[in-house]
Amino acid sequence: MLPLLAGCGGAGAVGGPSTSGGGRGGATLTVFAAASLTDAFGQLAKDFERQHPGVRVRNNFNGSSTLAAQIEQGAPADVFASADTQQMRRLQKKGLIAGKPRLFARNREVVIVPRSNPAHIRGFKDLAKPGVKLVLAAKGVPAAVYATKILDKAAKDPAYGPSFEKGVTSNVVSREQDVRAAVSRVATGDADATFCYASDVTPDVRGKVRVIEIPKNLNVVATYPIAVVKGSKNEKLAREWVDLVTSQKGQKVLEKWGFMPASG
């Protein structure tokens, strides 16, 4: 079994221990969010706390599939924000989501390599070269699922073919907990490349990596849904958090951190 609230209280967490009750004074809002949302939701948490004196936001960032499993196991969460619709539907089918989820952002994948580029990866096709050390997020994590879809599309494209997909998958040397962990491996030079979201190329890693664009005809669009978790002890605050994320202000923060609008 996965440990409940793995990652809470770490670098991605804002606020103190959770408290019960829906009152504003001293309440803690626990948000389970995809790792790719770390920077955007970190900023929004500060905004939310300023708007709600006495309320703390506790962000638990991890792979969406891990977060969904934690919620299934009874982890105390008020809001769930996933990097794909699959994990949200997973919780809906189990009756763990209150109301209808709302799409709040989109994203696209890119490939990144270390700034020094030791594997000499100049284009997408180079990912299949023998000896490339490729890392991916764990199986089931949306970033890795999207990468698989991209490679499946490439296998059906005469310009790449099945041999390209086989070459890339054979170069996978490790699976990381989430997409941010995979990005870190590349930024520190421990790996030659990874698939990640465009929004993961944040200011703190931008100078350490190079971006390799994925051909548009092969890429996929990631859609992010958000919803209140059924049984939340802070349901009013949870709905206000969802309103903030989907508001014009929230959308501007998401755009700042590299996300695309939910529609368009």
C-alpha positions in Angstrom: 0.0 0.0 0.0 1.1 3.6 -0.7 1.7 5.7 2.4 -1.0 8.2 3.0 -0.1 11.8 2.3 3.3 10.9 0.9 5.1 14.1 0.1 3.0 16.3 2.4 4.9 18.7 4.6 7.9 18.6 2.2 9.1 21.3 -0.2 5.8 21.5 -2.0 3.6 21.8 1.1 2.3 25.1 2.4 0.8 25.5 5.8 0.7 23.4 8.9 -1.2 20.3 10.1 -4.8 19.8 9.1 -7.6 20.7 11.3 -11.2 19.6 11.1 -14.2 21.8 10.7 -15.3 24.2 8.0 -14.7 27.4 10.0 -12.3 29.9 8.6 -10.3 30.6 11.7 -7.6 28.1 12.1 -8.8 25.9 9.2 -6.4 24.1 6.9 -7.4 23.4 3.3 -5.7 20.3 2.0 -5.2 20.3 -1.8 -4.0 17.2 -3.6 -2.4 18.4 -6.9 -0.4 17.0 -9.8 3.4 17.6 -9.4 3.4 19.8 -12.5 1.2 22.3 -10.6 3.8 22.9 -7.8 4.7 26.4 -8.7 1.3 27.7 -9.9 -0.6 26.3 -6.9 2.2 27.4 -4.5 1.6 31.0 -5.6 -2.2 30.6 -5.5 -1.9 29.2 -2.0 -0.3 32.4 -0.8 -3.0 34.4 -2.6 -5.8 32.3 -1.0 -4.3 32.7 2.5 -4.2 36.5 2.1 -7.9 36.4 1.1 -8.8 34.1 4.0 -7.1 35.3 7.2 -6.5 32.4 9.6 -6.8 29.8 6.8 -3.8 27.7 5.7 -3.4 25.9 2.4 -1.6 22.6 2.6 -0.6 21.4 -0.9 0.3 17.7 -1.4 2.1 17.5 -4.8 2.7 14.1 -6.4 1.9 12.0 -9.4 -1.9 12.1 -10.1 -2.2 8.3 -10.0 -0.4 8.3 -6.6 -2.7 11.0 -5.2 -5.8 9.2 -6.5 -4.7 6.0 -4.7 -4.1 8.0 -1.5 -7.6 9.4 -1.6 -9.0 5.9 -2.2 -7.2 4.8 0.9 -8.8 7.5 3.0 -6.2 10.3 3.0 -7.8 13.5 4.2 -8.1 15.7 1.1 -10.4 18.6 0.3 -9.5 19.2 -3.3 -8.1 17.0 -6.1 -6.4 18.5 -9.2 -5.3 16.0 -11.7 -3.1 16.2 -14.8 -5.5 14.0 -16.7 -9.1 13.1 -16.7 -8.5 9.4 -16.2 -7.5 9.7 -12.5 -10.4 12.0 -11.9 -12.9 9.5 -13.5 -11.3 6.8 -11.3 -12.3 8.6 -8.2 -15.7 9.6 -9.6 -16.5 5.9 -10.3 -15.8 5.2 -6.6 -18.1 8.0 -5.4 -15.2 10.0 -4.0 -15.8 13.3 -5.9 -18.4 15.9 -5.0 -20.1 17.5 -7.9 -18.9 17.8 -11.5 -15.1 18.4 -12.0 -14.1 21.5 -13.8 -11.3 21.7 -16.5 -9.0 24.5 -15.5 -5.8 24.2 -17.6 -4.2 22.4 -20.6 -0.5 21.5 -21.2 1.7 20.0 -23.8 4.7 17.8 -23.6 8.3 18.5 -24.6 11.6 16.7 -24.3 14.4 18.2 -22.2 18.1 17.3 -22.2 20.9 18.7 -20.0 22.4 22.0 -21.1 25.7 20.1 -21.8 23.7 17.5 -23.9 26.2 14.6 -23.5 24.1 12.3 -25.7 24.0 14.8 -28.5 20.3 14.8 -28.9 19.5 17.5 -31.5 15.9 16.4 -32.5 13.1 14.1 -31.4 14.4 11.2 -33.6 17.6 11.1 -31.6 15.8 9.7 -28.6 16.0 6.3 -30.2 19.8 6.4 -30.6 21.5 3.5 -28.7 22.9 4.4 -25.4 20.6 7.4 -24.6 19.8 7.4 -20.9 16.1 8.3 -20.8 14.1 8.7 -17.6 10.3 8.8 -17.3 7.8 9.4 -14.6 6.3 6.3 -13.0 3.8 4.2 -15.0 0.3 5.5 -14.5 1.5 9.1 -13.9 -0.1 11.2 -16.6 3.1 12.6 -18.0 4.3 9.1 -18.6 0.9 8.1 -20.1 1.1 11.0 -22.5 4.6 10.0 -23.5 3.4 6.5 -24.3 0.6 8.0 -26.4 3.1 10.1 -28.3 5.3 7.1 -29.0 2.3 5.1 -30.1 1.5 7.8 -32.6 5.1 7.9 -33.8 5.0 4.1 -34.4 2.1 4.6 -36.8 3.9 7.5 -38.6 6.0 6.3 -41.6 8.5 9.0 -40.7 9.3 7.1 -37.5 7.8 3.7 -37.4 7.7 0.9 -34.8 11.5 0.7 -34.7 11.6 4.2 -33.3 9.2 3.5 -30.5 11.1 0.3 -29.6 14.4 2.2 -29.6 13.1 4.9 -27.3 11.5 2.5 -24.8 14.6 0.4 -24.7 16.5 3.5 -23.6 14.4 4.0 -20.5 16.8 3.5 -17.5 14.6 4.5 -14.6 11.1 5.5 -13.6 10.7 8.4 -11.2 8.0 9.2 -8.7 6.6 12.0 -10.7 7.4 14.3 -13.6 9.2 16.9 -11.5 11.6 14.1 -10.2 12.3 13.1 -13.8 13.0 16.8 -14.7 15.4 17.0 -11.7 17.4 14.0 -12.9 18.0 15.7 -16.3 18.7 19.1 -14.8 21.4 17.7 -12.6 22.9 15.7 -15.5 22.0 12.3 -14.1 20.0 11.4 -17.2 20.2 12.3 -20.9 16.6 13.1 -21.5 13.0 13.0 -20.3 9.5 13.8 -21.4 7.9 16.5 -19.3 5.4 19.3 -19.6 6.3 22.7 -21.1 5.3 24.2 -17.8 8.0 22.1 -16.1 10.7 24.2 -17.7 10.5 26.7 -14.9 13.0 29.5 -14.2 15.0 27.4 -11.8 15.7 24.7 -14.4 15.6 26.8 -17.6 19.3 27.5 -17.6 20.2 23.9 -16.9 18.4 22.2 -19.8 17.6 22.5 -23.5 14.1 21.9 -24.9 13.6 19.5 -27.8 10.2 20.1 -29.3 7.9 17.2 -30.1 6.4 17.3 -33.6 2.9 18.8 -33.4 1.4 15.9 -35.3 2.7 13.5 -32.6 2.1 15.6 -29.5 -1.0 15.3 -27.3 -2.8 18.0 -25.2 -3.0 17.3 -21.4 -6.2 18.4 -19.8 -6.4 19.2 -16.0 -9.6 18.8 -14.1 -10.2 19.9 -10.5 -13.0 19.0 -8.0 -13.9 19.0 -4.3 -13.3 15.6 -2.7 -16.5 14.1 -1.2 -16.6 14.2 2.5 -14.4 17.3 2.8 -14.6 18.9 6.2 -13.8 22.2 4.6 -16.2 22.0 1.7 -17.0 25.8 1.5 -13.3 26.6 1.5 -12.7 23.9 -1.1 -15.2 25.3 -3.4 -13.7 28.8 -3.0 -10.3 27.3 -3.9 -11.8 25.8 -7.1 -13.3 29.1 -7.9 -10.0 30.9 -7.5 -8.2 28.4 -9.7 -10.8 28.7 -12.5 -11.1 32.5 -12.1 -9.4 35.1 -14.4 -6.8 35.7 -11.7 -6.1 32.0 -11.3 -5.9 31.6 -15.0 -3.3 34.4 -15.2 -1.2 32.6 -12.6 -1.4 29.3 -14.5 -0.4 31.1 -17.7 2.6 32.7 -16.0 3.8 29.2 -15.1 3.5 27.9 -18.6 0.0 26.4 -18.8 -2.5 26.9 -21.6 -6.1 28.0 -21.0 -8.6 25.3 -20.4 -10.5 26.1 -23.6 -9.3 27.1 -27.0 
